[in-house]
Amino acid sequence: MGIESIADRHEFEPGPTRSWLLAGSGGVRSKAAHTRARILLVDACPKNRRTMRTALGEFEHDVIEASSTSEAVTAISLHGVDLVLISLLAPEVGANEFCRMLKRAHATQLLPVFVVANSDDIEAEVSAMDAGADEFLIAPLRPKAFRARVQASLRHKAMIDSLNDSEAVLFSLAQSVEERDPTLGAHCERLSLMSCAMGIAMGLPPRDISALQRGGYLHDIGKIAIPDSVLFKAGPLTEEEWTIMKSHTERGERICGHMRSLADVLPIIRHHHERWDGSGYPDGLRGEQIPLLARILQIADVYDALTSSRCYKSALSSDEALEIVCSEARKGWRDKEVVEVFGDVLPMFRTQPPADLSRISLQSLAASVEYFRKSSSQGRPAHVFEESRFRLVSGL
Ligand SMILES: [Fe+2]
């Protein structure tokens, strides 16, 4: 498969998931990203609770402890919590039943629950996941990975909390699209973040940044209507299959079209596969006819697909992917100015972010973009995501 066809095919990749930056339905709200989360630890053994508390590390979360499931219920109803870490063998009903209970109740069904087991037992893991657990972890916990998972779940919950009920349903559905393909990982989260960074670098207003953030999660929601046999086909698609695949843009627009709060996101959903020269779909728009936010998101989408492995291709390096994006701009497919901005902010995303970077807010992202651009223009390498540097910039 040649470079061109890889980039092409990427465009038919499955999409959406989780949250990163936090935007309310009425605009960007960065504050929530800094809000302390309340984490409930449920384990009969004080020593185990201490271990979990230690594994949470330096994050300044409020930690509540319970020694049984009934104490846990009290804690949830009294304090409200953002995440539950429960021992598989928690006294009284045990983790699985407790989890089922939470997932059945409307008020707690989206509360992330991590079950912690003492040994790697596949049957126990399957039972816990069947019960609705969001994660099944084995003690001793690996602090770095553990913290990253906790932070990812907290971000997701914060995003859900910021949405109205109908939006929450759509975001959950969008996440389910991404979860159909385990190779996608945090595709939407990355997309959302990269698009927002580009929007910030271009000086777009908060309303647009909020749309970009949401677009990162919702742009491919129409794939919910695309059968697995097409979405995950390893070989080339037939003409008829391409037609079905391409319909995800219009289907997505229809799915979200009834929600006024998503009006700014609709052009992203419909037009993220248009091309600058008019050869894209669904409407064959050209140049600036293509909504700017769609042009922004599509660059991040192309790049992220190229740097990820798929059932029919392996991942390219960051440099290789950027070169393809640039060559597509030269070929007339992409907006050159947007690609240039992307090239400016890309180095921010080249290094693996440290775990606590997940606490980034829109404000701190903006500060990082600003810092990074200044550093770049002075010809110095700027590892914005290097932990110490990032702290300096964002004030985290
Ligand atoms: Fe798409």
Residues whose N, C-alpha, C, O or C-beta is under 5 A from the ligand:
A	BS01	LIG	E11 E13 H219 D220
